[in-house]
Amino acid sequence: MKFWARTFKDNRMTRDMVIINTEEDTRTHKVFAAIEKIGYDFDIARPIWLDSNISDFKRYSKVRFYQDSFIEEIPFDYLEFSVLEED
């Protein structure tokens, strides 16, 4: 699977990252592993999956995490996480 993570501030992309996961694992485990890597590389806490986030991700394979999904203050407006390529 291939994922794309981007942060936005004032409607401009400030940072992005592509994660490729070739392990034999479930889709859910691959998503959570990618979120973990993003948190480490972007030096941010892992976002909390709210019901609206789960619904958006199931429907569109894309989700936006705003400040309400993070416990700590974030230096951007939102984090967008999407699936680029499925296995």
C-alpha positions as CSV (number, residue, x, y, z in Angstrom):
1,M,0.0,0.0,0.0
2,K,1.0,3.5,-0.6
3,F,-0.1,6.4,1.6
4,W,0.3,10.2,1.3
5,A,0.4,12.5,4.3
6,R,0.4,16.3,4.0
7,T,0.1,19.2,6.5
8,F,-1.6,22.5,5.6
9,K,-1.3,25.9,7.0
10,D,-3.4,28.8,5.6
11,N,-4.5,26.7,2.7
12,R,-0.9,25.9,1.6
13,M,0.8,22.6,1.9
14,T,3.7,22.9,4.3
15,R,5.0,19.3,4.4
16,D,4.3,16.0,2.7
17,M,5.4,12.4,2.9
18,V,4.7,9.2,1.0
19,I,4.8,6.0,2.9
20,I,5.1,2.6,1.2
21,N,4.1,-0.5,3.1
22,T,4.9,-3.8,1.4
23,E,4.4,-6.0,4.4
24,E,1.8,-8.8,4.4
25,D,-0.6,-7.4,6.9
26,T,-4.2,-6.2,7.2
27,R,-5.3,-2.8,5.7
28,T,-6.0,-1.5,9.2
29,H,-2.5,-2.5,10.5
30,K,-0.9,-0.8,7.5
31,V,-2.9,2.4,8.1
32,F,-1.9,2.5,11.8
33,A,1.7,1.8,11.0
34,A,1.7,4.6,8.5
35,I,0.1,7.0,11.0
36,E,2.8,6.0,13.5
37,K,5.6,6.8,11.0
38,I,4.0,10.1,10.2
39,G,3.9,11.0,13.8
40,Y,7.6,10.1,14.3
41,D,8.8,11.9,11.1
42,F,6.7,15.0,11.6
43,D,7.4,15.1,15.3
44,I,3.7,15.2,16.3
45,A,1.5,13.1,18.5
46,R,-0.7,10.4,16.9
47,P,-4.1,11.8,16.0
48,I,-7.2,10.4,17.7
49,W,-9.7,8.8,15.2
50,L,-13.0,10.4,15.8
51,D,-16.2,8.9,14.4
52,S,-16.2,11.5,11.6
53,N,-12.6,10.6,10.7
54,I,-13.4,6.9,10.5
55,S,-16.5,7.5,8.4
56,D,-14.5,9.8,5.9
57,F,-11.7,7.3,5.7
58,K,-14.0,4.3,5.0
59,R,-15.9,6.3,2.4
60,Y,-13.1,8.2,0.6
61,S,-9.9,6.5,1.7
62,K,-8.9,10.0,2.8
63,V,-9.2,11.8,6.1
64,R,-8.3,15.2,7.6
65,F,-7.2,15.5,11.2
66,Y,-7.8,18.9,12.7
67,Q,-6.8,20.3,16.1
68,D,-9.6,18.4,17.8
69,S,-8.0,15.1,16.8
70,F,-4.8,16.0,18.6
71,I,-4.1,16.3,22.4
72,E,-1.1,18.6,21.9
73,E,-1.1,21.9,20.0
74,I,-0.2,21.4,16.3
75,P,1.8,23.9,14.2
76,F,-0.5,23.5,11.2
77,D,-4.3,23.7,10.4
78,Y,-4.8,20.1,9.5
79,L,-3.1,16.8,8.5
80,E,-4.5,15.1,5.5
81,F,-3.9,11.4,5.2
82,S,-4.9,9.4,2.1
83,V,-4.4,6.1,0.4
84,L,-2.7,6.5,-3.0
85,E,-2.5,2.8,-4.0
86,E,-4.1,-0.3,-2.6
87,D,-2.5,-3.8,-2.7
